[in-house]
């Protein structure tokens, strides 16, 4: 006599996660201010930016096992007979 019909299966799904990380850049700024013939500032500024350093981001995924299961197929017919008596 069959008592139960059991199905066990595993489902795998993917989800997307967003991480907001502040990234720092360092640069050297050179400002050239144009002077007129009298040596006074003319108001024109030429700016040159030279990158010196920056933070780089590295993302690593580490699969982690949360739970382990062991399934044993057992004949429950004997248990049913014992309970019936």
KEDO-237730 format. One record per atom (N, C-alpha, C, CB): x, y, z; atom name. Coordinates in pm, 1 decimal. Glycine has a CB too. Layout:
<nodes>
+----------+----------+----------+------+
|        u |        v |        w | site |
+----------+----------+----------+------+
|        X |        Y |        Z |   CA |
...
+----------+----------+----------+------+
</nodes>
This chain:
<nodes>
+----------+----------+----------+------+
|        u |        v |        w | site |
+----------+----------+----------+------+
|     84.6 |   -117.4 |      0.0 |    N |
|      0.0 |      0.0 |      0.0 |   CA |
|     89.7 |    124.5 |      0.0 |    C |
|    -96.6 |     -0.6 |    122.8 |   CB |
|     61.5 |    214.4 |    -89.6 |    N |
|    138.6 |    338.1 |    -99.6 |   CA |
|     69.6 |    444.4 |    -14.3 |    C |
|    152.1 |    385.1 |   -248.7 |   CB |
|    146.9 |    505.7 |     77.8 |    N |
|     89.6 |    604.6 |    168.3 |   CA |
|    108.8 |    748.7 |    119.2 |    C |
|    151.1 |    589.2 |    305.4 |   CB |
|    225.9 |    776.8 |     62.9 |    N |
|    257.4 |    913.2 |     20.8 |   CA |
|    328.2 |    911.5 |   -113.6 |    C |
|    344.2 |    984.3 |    126.3 |   CB |
|    311.3 |   1018.5 |   -184.9 |    N |
|    390.5 |   1043.8 |   -304.1 |   CA |
|    463.3 |   1175.4 |   -278.5 |    C |
|    300.9 |   1049.3 |   -435.7 |   CB |
|    593.9 |   1168.3 |   -258.7 |    N |
|    673.0 |   1284.3 |   -218.6 |   CA |
|    762.1 |   1327.9 |   -334.6 |    C |
|    758.3 |   1252.3 |    -93.0 |   CB |
|    762.5 |   1458.7 |   -359.3 |    N |
|    852.6 |   1516.1 |   -459.7 |   CA |
|    947.8 |   1612.3 |   -389.7 |    C |
|    772.7 |   1589.2 |   -573.3 |   CB |
|   1075.2 |   1596.4 |   -417.1 |    N |
|   1176.8 |   1685.8 |   -362.3 |   CA |
|   1258.2 |   1736.7 |   -480.4 |    C |
|   1268.4 |   1613.2 |   -255.1 |   CB |
|   1273.0 |   1868.4 |   -489.0 |    N |
|   1350.5 |   1924.5 |   -599.1 |   CA |
|   1419.2 |   2052.0 |   -553.7 |    C |
|   1260.8 |   1952.1 |   -721.4 |   CB |
|   1516.9 |   2091.1 |   -630.1 |    N |
|   1593.5 |   2210.9 |   -600.1 |   CA |
|   1564.5 |   2315.2 |   -707.3 |    C |
|   1746.0 |   2179.8 |   -591.9 |   CB |
|   1550.8 |   2439.7 |   -664.8 |    N |
|   1525.5 |   2551.0 |   -756.6 |   CA |
|   1642.4 |   2648.9 |   -745.2 |    C |
|   1388.1 |   2622.0 |   -724.6 |   CB |
|   1693.8 |   2692.8 |   -857.0 |    N |
|   1801.4 |   2791.3 |   -859.9 |   CA |
|   1749.6 |   2916.1 |   -930.5 |    C |
|   1928.9 |   2734.6 |   -931.4 |   CB |
|   1773.6 |   3030.8 |   -870.8 |    N |
|   1731.2 |   3156.6 |   -932.2 |   CA |
|   1840.3 |   3261.5 |   -912.6 |    C |
|   1596.2 |   3205.6 |   -871.8 |   CB |
|   1835.1 |   3363.8 |   -993.5 |    N |
|   1934.6 |   3470.6 |   -989.2 |   CA |
|   1864.7 |   3601.7 |   -958.3 |    C |
|   2013.0 |   3480.0 |  -1123.0 |   CB |
|   1925.8 |   3679.1 |   -870.6 |    N |
|   1873.4 |   3811.4 |   -840.4 |   CA |
|   1985.9 |   3913.4 |   -858.3 |    C |
|   1814.5 |   3817.0 |   -695.7 |   CB |
|   1950.8 |   4034.7 |   -888.6 |    N |
|   2049.1 |   4140.0 |   -905.7 |   CA |
|   2052.3 |   4226.4 |   -780.4 |    C |
|   2017.6 |   4225.2 |  -1030.8 |   CB |
|   2174.0 |   4262.6 |   -738.8 |    N |
|   2190.7 |   4349.9 |   -623.4 |   CA |
|   2276.2 |   4468.1 |   -665.5 |    C |
|   2254.8 |   4273.9 |   -503.1 |   CB |
|   2245.1 |   4583.6 |   -610.6 |    N |
|   2320.7 |   4704.1 |   -640.1 |   CA |
|   2397.8 |   4746.5 |   -516.1 |    C |
|   2227.6 |   4817.5 |   -688.5 |   CB |
|   2520.4 |   4789.0 |   -539.2 |    N |
|   2605.7 |   4835.9 |   -429.8 |   CA |
|   2649.8 |   4978.0 |   -464.2 |    C |
|   2730.3 |   4740.5 |   -407.7 |   CB |
|   2631.6 |   5068.6 |   -371.6 |    N |
|   2675.8 |   5206.0 |   -391.6 |   CA |
|   2802.7 |   5225.0 |   -310.0 |    C |
|   2564.7 |   5309.6 |   -350.3 |   CB |
|   2911.1 |   5255.0 |   -380.7 |    N |
|   3041.5 |   5268.7 |   -317.0 |   CA |
|   3100.8 |   5403.7 |   -354.5 |    C |
|   3136.7 |   5152.9 |   -358.4 |   CB |
|   3140.7 |   5483.1 |   -255.5 |    N |
|   3206.0 |   5609.5 |   -289.8 |   CA |
|   3345.9 |   5583.0 |   -346.6 |    C |
|   3214.6 |   5702.0 |   -165.4 |   CB |
|   3375.9 |   5647.1 |   -458.1 |    N |
|   3505.1 |   5629.3 |   -524.7 |   CA |
|   3575.7 |   5765.2 |   -525.9 |    C |
|   3487.6 |   5572.2 |   -671.6 |   CB |
|   3700.3 |   5767.4 |   -480.7 |    N |
|   3776.3 |   5891.0 |   -470.9 |   CA |
|   3875.1 |   5902.4 |   -587.1 |    C |
|   3850.3 |   5898.0 |   -336.4 |   CB |
|   3879.6 |   6019.8 |   -646.8 |    N |
|   3976.3 |   6051.9 |   -752.0 |   CA |
|   4061.6 |   6167.9 |   -701.4 |    C |
|   3904.4 |   6088.2 |   -888.5 |   CB |
|   4189.3 |   6164.0 |   -733.2 |    N |
|   4278.2 |   6273.4 |   -694.4 |   CA |
|   4342.7 |   6326.7 |   -823.0 |    C |
|   4388.0 |   6225.4 |   -589.4 |   CB |
|   4339.6 |   6459.0 |   -837.8 |    N |
|   4397.4 |   6517.6 |   -958.3 |   CA |
|   4473.6 |   6644.5 |   -923.5 |    C |
|   4288.0 |   6547.4 |  -1062.2 |   CB |
|   4569.4 |   6675.6 |  -1006.7 |    N |
|   4646.6 |   6798.3 |   -994.3 |   CA |
|   4584.2 |   6899.6 |  -1089.1 |    C |
|   4799.3 |   6775.2 |  -1026.0 |   CB |
|   4553.4 |   7017.6 |  -1038.2 |    N |
|   4488.5 |   7121.1 |  -1119.1 |   CA |
|   4585.5 |   7238.1 |  -1136.4 |    C |
|   4354.4 |   7168.9 |  -1053.0 |   CB |
|   4609.1 |   7274.0 |  -1260.2 |    N |
|   4695.7 |   7387.5 |  -1291.8 |   CA |
|   4608.3 |   7494.2 |  -1357.3 |    C |
|   4815.9 |   7345.0 |  -1386.1 |   CB |
|   4604.3 |   7611.7 |  -1295.5 |    N |
|   4526.6 |   7723.6 |  -1348.0 |   CA |
|   4622.3 |   7831.8 |  -1397.3 |    C |
|   4429.8 |   7780.2 |  -1239.8 |   CB |
|   4609.8 |   7865.5 |  -1523.4 |    N |
|   4690.0 |   7975.0 |  -1579.6 |   CA |
|   4596.4 |   8093.4 |  -1600.0 |    C |
|   4760.5 |   7933.1 |  -1715.5 |   CB |
|   4630.3 |   8204.1 |  -1533.4 |    N |
|   4549.9 |   8325.5 |  -1544.8 |   CA |
|   4625.1 |   8423.3 |  -1634.6 |    C |
|   4520.7 |   8388.6 |  -1403.8 |   CB |
|   4559.2 |   8460.7 |  -1740.1 |    N |
|   4620.9 |   8550.9 |  -1838.0 |   CA |
|   4629.7 |   8691.5 |  -1779.1 |    C |
|   4540.0 |   8552.4 |  -1971.3 |   CB |
|   4745.2 |   8753.3 |  -1798.1 |    N |
|   4766.6 |   8889.4 |  -1749.5 |   CA |
|   4771.9 |   8984.2 |  -1868.0 |    C |
|   4896.7 |   8899.2 |  -1665.5 |   CB |
|   4725.8 |   9106.5 |  -1846.4 |    N |
|   4736.5 |   9206.6 |  -1952.5 |   CA |
|   4877.0 |   9267.7 |  -1949.2 |    C |
|   4626.8 |   9317.5 |  -1936.6 |   CB |
|   4900.5 |   9366.5 |  -2030.3 |    N |
|   5034.1 |   9425.7 |  -2040.5 |   CA |
|   5077.1 |   9497.3 |  -1912.8 |    C |
|   5038.4 |   9522.7 |  -2156.3 |   CB |
|   4981.3 |   9535.1 |  -1830.7 |    N |
|   5013.0 |   9603.8 |  -1704.5 |   CA |
|   5042.9 |   9503.3 |  -1592.5 |    C |
|   4896.0 |   9695.8 |  -1662.9 |   CB |
|   5026.4 |   9374.2 |  -1621.0 |    N |
|   5051.9 |   9272.2 |  -1518.7 |   CA |
|   4929.8 |   9241.7 |  -1433.8 |    C |
|   5164.8 |   9316.1 |  -1429.4 |   CB |
|   4816.3 |   9294.8 |  -1474.5 |    N |
|   4693.5 |   9268.9 |  -1399.4 |   CA |
|   4620.3 |   9149.7 |  -1460.7 |    C |
|   4601.8 |   9394.5 |  -1397.7 |   CB |
|   4539.1 |   9083.6 |  -1378.8 |    N |
|   4462.1 |   8968.7 |  -1426.7 |   CA |
|   4360.8 |   9013.8 |  -1530.9 |    C |
|   4390.7 |   8897.5 |  -1309.5 |   CB |
|   4356.6 |   8938.1 |  -1640.1 |    N |
|   4268.2 |   8974.3 |  -1751.3 |   CA |
|   4130.2 |   8908.2 |  -1737.2 |    C |
|   4332.4 |   8934.0 |  -1885.3 |   CB |
|   4119.1 |   8808.0 |  -1652.0 |    N |
|   3991.2 |   8738.3 |  -1632.6 |   CA |
|   3983.9 |   8605.5 |  -1705.2 |    C |
|   3877.9 |   8825.6 |  -1678.4 |   CB |
|   4072.7 |   8580.6 |  -1799.0 |    N |
|   4072.8 |   8452.2 |  -1869.1 |   CA |
|   4157.0 |   8352.0 |  -1790.7 |    C |
|   4126.9 |   8467.9 |  -2014.2 |   CB |
|   4097.1 |   8236.2 |  -1764.7 |    N |
|   4167.1 |   8131.2 |  -1689.6 |   CA |
|   4169.9 |   8005.1 |  -1774.5 |    C |
|   4098.2 |   8104.0 |  -1551.3 |   CB |
|   4288.1 |   7947.6 |  -1790.4 |    N |
|   4303.9 |   7820.5 |  -1861.6 |   CA |
|   4334.6 |   7713.9 |  -1755.6 |    C |
|   4418.9 |   7828.4 |  -1972.4 |   CB |
|   4251.8 |   7609.9 |  -1751.9 |    N |
|   4266.5 |   7506.8 |  -1650.0 |   CA |
|   4312.7 |   7375.8 |  -1713.7 |    C |
|   4133.7 |   7486.2 |  -1574.2 |   CB |
|   4413.6 |   7313.9 |  -1652.1 |    N |
|   4463.2 |   7182.5 |  -1694.7 |   CA |
|   4450.0 |   7087.3 |  -1576.4 |    C |
|   4612.8 |   7190.4 |  -1745.2 |   CB |
|   4388.9 |   6971.1 |  -1600.7 |    N |
|   4369.9 |   6871.1 |  -1494.3 |   CA |
|   4451.7 |   6747.1 |  -1527.5 |    C |
|   4218.8 |   6834.3 |  -1477.4 |   CB |
|   4530.9 |   6701.8 |  -1430.6 |    N |
|   4614.6 |   6582.2 |  -1448.2 |   CA |
|   4573.8 |   6479.6 |  -1342.7 |    C |
|   4768.3 |   6617.0 |  -1436.6 |   CB |
|   4519.0 |   6364.1 |  -1384.1 |    N |
|   4479.1 |   6261.6 |  -1286.3 |   CA |
|   4602.5 |   6203.3 |  -1215.7 |    C |
|   4398.7 |   6148.2 |  -1356.2 |   CB |
|   4593.2 |   6192.9 |  -1082.7 |    N |
|   4703.3 |   6137.2 |  -1003.5 |   CA |
|   4670.6 |   5996.8 |   -952.0 |    C |
|   4735.5 |   6229.6 |   -885.6 |   CB |
|   4550.7 |   5981.1 |   -897.8 |    N |
|   4513.3 |   5849.1 |   -844.6 |   CA |
|   4361.5 |   5835.9 |   -845.9 |    C |
|   4569.0 |   5828.6 |   -699.7 |   CB |
|   4315.6 |   5710.9 |   -834.4 |    N |
|   4172.2 |   5683.8 |   -826.4 |   CA |
|   4149.9 |   5552.0 |   -754.3 |    C |
|   4108.0 |   5680.5 |   -967.4 |   CB |
|   4036.3 |   5539.0 |   -691.8 |    N |
|   3997.3 |   5412.7 |   -628.8 |   CA |
|   3939.4 |   5321.6 |   -736.4 |    C |
|   3893.9 |   5436.0 |   -512.8 |   CB |
|   3974.3 |   5195.0 |   -730.7 |    N |
|   3919.2 |   5097.3 |   -824.1 |   CA |
|   3835.2 |   4998.0 |   -744.0 |    C |
|   4033.0 |   5023.9 |   -904.6 |   CB |
|   3728.5 |   4951.0 |   -805.4 |    N |
|   3635.0 |   4860.2 |   -739.2 |   CA |
|   3654.2 |   4719.5 |   -793.8 |    C |
|   3488.3 |   4907.1 |   -758.9 |   CB |
|   3656.6 |   4622.4 |   -703.4 |    N |
|   3665.5 |   4481.3 |   -741.4 |   CA |
|   3553.6 |   4407.2 |   -668.8 |    C |
|   3807.0 |   4420.3 |   -706.3 |   CB |
|   3473.3 |   4333.6 |   -744.2 |    N |
|   3360.9 |   4260.5 |   -686.9 |   CA |
|   3387.8 |   4111.0 |   -701.4 |    C |
|   3226.5 |   4300.4 |   -755.8 |   CB |
|   3376.2 |   4037.9 |   -591.5 |    N |
|   3395.7 |   3893.0 |   -592.2 |   CA |
|   3271.7 |   3824.2 |   -537.6 |    C |
|   3520.2 |   3853.6 |   -509.7 |   CB |
|   3229.9 |   3718.1 |   -603.5 |    N |
|   3118.8 |   3636.4 |   -554.3 |   CA |
|   3175.7 |   3512.1 |   -488.4 |    C |
|   3020.7 |   3598.3 |   -669.5 |   CB |
|   3125.8 |   3479.8 |   -369.5 |    N |
|   3169.5 |   3361.1 |   -298.3 |   CA |
|   3047.7 |   3272.9 |   -270.7 |    C |
|   3242.6 |   3398.9 |   -166.0 |   CB |
|   3030.4 |   3163.6 |   -344.5 |    N |
|   2917.9 |   3074.1 |   -316.2 |   CA |
|   2929.9 |   3018.4 |   -173.5 |    C |
|   2912.6 |   2957.8 |   -420.0 |   CB |
|   2819.7 |   3020.9 |   -101.5 |    N |
|   2817.9 |   2976.9 |     37.2 |   CA |
|   2705.2 |   2876.1 |     56.3 |    C |
|   2801.3 |   3097.2 |    133.6 |   CB |
|   2737.9 |   2760.8 |    112.0 |    N |
|   2636.8 |   2659.0 |    140.3 |   CA |
|   2569.8 |   2695.7 |    271.9 |    C |
|   2699.7 |   2514.7 |    146.6 |   CB |
|   2438.3 |   2711.6 |    269.2 |    N |
|   2364.4 |   2749.3 |    389.8 |   CA |
|   2315.9 |   2627.6 |    467.3 |    C |
|   2246.0 |   2837.3 |    353.2 |   CB |
|   2271.3 |   2525.9 |    394.9 |    N |
|   2222.1 |   2403.6 |    460.0 |   CA |
|   2253.6 |   2283.9 |    372.1 |    C |
|   2069.0 |   2412.1 |    487.9 |   CB |
|   2282.2 |   2172.0 |    437.6 |    N |
|   2305.4 |   2046.2 |    367.1 |   CA |
|   2194.6 |   1948.9 |    408.1 |    C |
|   2448.5 |   1987.3 |    399.2 |   CB |
|   2142.7 |   1875.6 |    312.2 |    N |
|   2037.7 |   1778.0 |    339.0 |   CA |
|   2080.3 |   1642.1 |    287.4 |    C |
|   1904.4 |   1821.0 |    274.9 |   CB |
|   2036.6 |   1540.9 |    359.0 |    N |
|   2058.8 |   1403.8 |    314.9 |   CA |
|   1922.6 |   1334.9 |    315.1 |    C |
|   2162.9 |   1328.3 |    407.6 |   CB |
|   1886.2 |   1283.9 |    199.3 |    N |
|   1756.6 |   1218.7 |    186.0 |   CA |
|   1777.1 |   1068.2 |    173.7 |    C |
|   1678.8 |   1274.1 |     63.6 |   CB |
|   1700.6 |    995.9 |    250.5 |    N |
|   1707.5 |    849.4 |    246.6 |   CA |
|   1569.9 |    798.0 |    209.5 |    C |
|   1755.2 |    789.5 |    384.0 |   CB |
|   1565.6 |    719.8 |    103.3 |    N |
|   1439.4 |    660.1 |     63.0 |   CA |
|   1419.8 |    535.5 |    149.8 |    C |
|   1437.7 |    625.0 |    -91.6 |   CB |
|   1312.0 |    534.2 |    222.5 |    N |
|   1286.9 |    426.0 |    317.2 |   CA |
|   1148.4 |    368.2 |    288.9 |    C |
|   1297.7 |    476.4 |    465.1 |   CB |
|   1137.4 |    242.2 |    307.0 |    N |
|   1009.1 |    175.6 |    286.5 |   CA |
|    924.7 |    192.2 |    412.0 |    C |
|   1028.7 |     24.9 |    252.1 |   CB |
|    816.7 |    268.2 |    402.3 |    N |
|    730.5 |    293.8 |    517.6 |   CA |
|    624.4 |    186.2 |    536.5 |    C |
|    663.9 |    428.4 |    502.9 |   CB |
|    625.7 |     86.6 |    451.8 |    N |
|    526.2 |    -19.9 |    460.8 |   CA |
|    536.9 |    -93.2 |    594.6 |    C |
|    543.2 |   -118.9 |    344.3 |   CB |
|    657.5 |   -119.5 |    640.6 |    N |
|    676.3 |   -190.2 |    768.9 |   CA |
|    622.8 |   -105.5 |    884.5 |    C |
|    826.7 |   -223.6 |    792.1 |   CB |
|    649.1 |     24.0 |    881.5 |    N |
|    599.6 |    110.8 |    987.2 |   CA |
|    447.1 |    113.1 |    989.0 |    C |
|    654.4 |    252.4 |    969.8 |   CB |
|    385.4 |    116.4 |    873.4 |    N |
|    240.0 |    113.7 |    864.2 |   CA |
|    183.5 |    -15.0 |    924.2 |    C |
|    195.8 |    128.0 |    718.3 |   CB |
|    249.1 |   -125.8 |    896.6 |    N |
|    203.3 |   -255.6 |    950.5 |   CA |
|    213.9 |   -257.1 |   1103.3 |    C |
|    286.7 |   -372.8 |    890.2 |   CB |
|    321.7 |   -199.6 |   1155.6 |    N |
|    339.1 |   -198.8 |   1300.6 |   CA |
|    234.5 |   -110.5 |   1368.1 |    C |
|    479.9 |   -150.8 |   1337.0 |   CB |
|    202.1 |      1.8 |   1306.1 |    N |
|    102.3 |     92.1 |   1363.4 |   CA |
|    -37.4 |     34.3 |   1354.4 |    C |
|    106.5 |    226.5 |   1293.6 |   CB |
|    -60.9 |    -45.2 |   1252.1 |    N |
|   -193.2 |   -103.5 |   1232.5 |   CA |
|   -225.8 |   -208.5 |   1339.3 |    C |
|   -202.4 |   -165.8 |   1093.8 |   CB |
|   -123.3 |   -277.0 |   1388.7 |    N |
|   -145.4 |   -383.2 |   1488.1 |   CA |
|   -179.7 |   -329.3 |   1619.7 |    C |
|    -26.9 |   -469.7 |   1501.5 |   CB |
+----------+----------+----------+------+
</nodes>
